[in-house]
Amino acid sequence: MTHIVVLGSMNMDLVTYVEKAPQRGETVTGREFRTIPGGKGANQAIAAAHAGATVSMIGAVGTDPYGPRLRATLEGSGVDTDLLRTIEGPSGTAHIVVDDEGGNAIVVIPGANGTVDHLGPGDEALIASADTLLLQLEIPMPAVVAGARAARAHGVRTVLTPAPAQPLPAELLAAVDLLVPNEYEAITLTGRTDAVEAAIALLDSVPAVVVTLGAAGSLYVARGAEPLAVPAPQVTAVDSTGAGDTFVGALTTALGEERPIREALRWAAAAAALSVQRPGASASMPYRSEIEARYPS
């Protein structure tokens, strides 16, 4: 069983469901409100654990009522939280509006995530014990860079989701094995207007890239290889929140099991397709048995 360490964020998602998202200055009436544990780091950890990996989480929660619930959600999904810090003050929150087409708009307030700006005691040893380190950009960049450097020093594969999109230090890119942006992030990082061109341009900085394209599937490019486009299953989306994190968690699990890249991408796409048919982020992430039923290995 592959071992994945996730260094990243934990948020309580405060989700409002509406027919149509409000425009600037507009007030609309929603039909439902939910609090759902999330955050890109926690989402990817839960997705990987549900997909069958052994997963450990490095990050922080606050001392507010959300903190214990966030920790319990990870533990309930089988994620190890021994090195999850508890910081005085509020946990991270994400304020999400989901419309009837399954689209979303999100405002993130870092809270405790903002204190994760370095590796703490035991973090490097845990990273060294893993097969893969999963990173995102919802914690301060110094910690992301430190985690990637530690992984590179110990021969651990590093997978980075560059979200929210922002300039990436050369030192970080030099330690990344696989970059997994969505189409917007790939275009933002490169200034290109085409996903294929953006993906190829990113190969100047990292050895391999997977660009997620939502309902259109994904695109894989690697140095010395032909681009590979893999379609996604066609489903009716209820809520796309967390779909990208589901994809990354499942993909990383599949790669850790040494599945060929085409098979790994199709398996991850099946997981993401299942997730968008359910509300919420972490609450929507399918278990291995469900993914296997949709796309048998």
Secondary structure, 3 states (H helix, E strand, C coil): CCEEEEECCCEEEEEEECCCCCCCCCCCCCCEEEEEEECHHHHHHHHHHHHCCEEEEEEEEECCCHHHHHHHHHHHCCCECCCEEEECCCCEEEEEEECCCCCEEEEEECHHHHHCCCCCCCHHHHHHCCCEEEECCCCCHHHHHHHHHHHHHCCCEEEECCCCCCCCCHHHHCCCCEECCEHHHHHHHHCCCCHHHHHHHHCCCCCEEEEECHHHCEEEEECCCCCEEECCCCCCCCCCCCHHHHHHHHHHHHHHCCCCHHHHHHHHHHHHHHHCCCCCCHHHCCCHHHHHHHCCC
